[in-house]
Amino acid sequence: MIGAHASFLFKPFENIDLGLGVEVRRGIKLSGDTDYVQYMDGGPRLSINYNLGKHILLSGVLYPAWVVVRETTLADSFTLDAKIPYASVAVGFLF
């Protein structure tokens, strides 16, 4: 799966970055159960990054709505799901 996001970033405080944007992902399954041959996901993205130190970053992302589309090998067969809300958190180490 390959994805990309674009965000407008602004810095309200010295250690905090806020972002507002959109994210999309697209993929094709190459092995295993290949009944689903195409993946398309996307949604708006709200993000916050907090610098805990010189080399440690805490990141959080909130997707107010997330759309998941799966196309199958059958003729005109696909599924469409929505997740409201959808979030993730990560800790990063910067060199």
C-alpha positions as CSV (number, residue, x, y, z in Angstrom):
1,M,0.0,0.0,0.0
2,I,1.3,3.5,-0.9
3,G,0.0,6.5,0.8
4,A,0.5,10.3,0.9
5,H,-0.8,13.2,2.9
6,A,-0.7,16.9,2.5
7,S,-1.1,19.3,5.4
8,F,-1.0,22.9,6.2
9,L,1.3,23.1,9.3
10,F,1.5,25.9,11.8
11,K,3.3,26.3,15.1
12,P,1.2,27.9,17.9
13,F,3.9,27.1,20.6
14,E,7.7,26.4,20.4
15,N,7.4,22.6,21.0
16,I,4.1,21.9,19.2
17,D,3.3,21.6,15.5
18,L,-0.4,21.4,14.3
19,G,-1.5,20.2,10.9
20,L,-4.7,20.2,8.9
21,G,-4.9,18.3,5.6
22,V,-5.9,15.1,3.8
23,E,-4.5,11.6,3.5
24,V,-5.0,9.0,0.7
25,R,-3.8,5.4,0.4
26,R,-3.9,3.1,-2.5
27,G,-2.8,-0.5,-2.8
28,I,-3.0,-3.8,-4.7
29,K,-2.7,-7.1,-2.9
30,L,0.0,-9.3,-4.4
31,S,-0.1,-12.5,-2.3
32,G,-2.4,-14.5,0.0
33,D,-6.1,-14.2,-0.4
34,T,-6.4,-12.0,-3.5
35,D,-10.2,-11.8,-3.7
36,Y,-9.8,-8.1,-2.9
37,V,-7.6,-6.8,-5.7
38,Q,-7.6,-3.1,-5.0
39,Y,-7.6,-0.9,-1.9
40,M,-8.5,2.8,-1.8
41,D,-8.7,4.6,1.5
42,G,-8.8,8.3,2.4
43,G,-10.0,11.1,4.7
44,P,-9.3,14.5,6.3
45,R,-6.4,14.5,8.7
46,L,-5.8,16.6,11.9
47,S,-2.3,16.1,13.4
48,I,-0.3,17.3,16.3
49,N,3.5,16.8,16.9
50,Y,5.0,17.5,20.3
51,N,8.8,17.7,20.7
52,L,9.6,15.9,23.9
53,G,13.4,16.6,23.5
54,K,16.0,17.2,20.9
55,H,15.6,13.7,19.4
56,I,12.1,12.4,20.5
57,L,8.8,13.4,18.9
58,L,5.3,12.4,20.0
59,S,2.8,12.4,17.2
60,G,-1.0,12.0,17.1
61,V,-3.3,11.9,14.1
62,L,-7.1,12.1,14.1
63,Y,-9.2,11.3,11.1
64,P,-12.7,12.7,11.7
65,A,-14.0,10.4,8.9
66,W,-12.1,7.6,7.1
67,V,-13.5,6.0,4.0
68,V,-12.4,2.4,3.0
69,V,-13.1,1.0,-0.4
70,R,-12.3,-2.6,-1.5
71,E,-12.8,-3.8,-5.0
72,T,-13.0,-7.6,-5.7
73,T,-12.3,-9.8,-8.7
74,L,-16.0,-10.2,-9.3
75,A,-17.7,-8.0,-11.9
76,D,-18.6,-4.6,-10.4
77,S,-18.2,-5.9,-6.8
78,F,-16.8,-3.6,-4.1
79,T,-17.4,-2.6,-0.5
80,L,-17.5,0.9,1.0
81,D,-17.1,1.5,4.7
82,A,-16.7,4.6,6.8
83,K,-15.0,4.9,10.2
84,I,-15.9,7.9,12.4
85,P,-13.5,8.9,14.1
86,Y,-10.2,7.1,13.5
87,A,-6.9,7.9,15.3
88,S,-3.3,6.9,15.8
89,V,-0.4,7.8,18.1
90,A,3.3,7.3,17.5
91,V,6.6,8.1,19.2
92,G,9.5,8.9,16.9
93,F,13.3,9.1,17.4
94,L,15.1,11.7,15.3
95,F,18.8,11.3,14.5
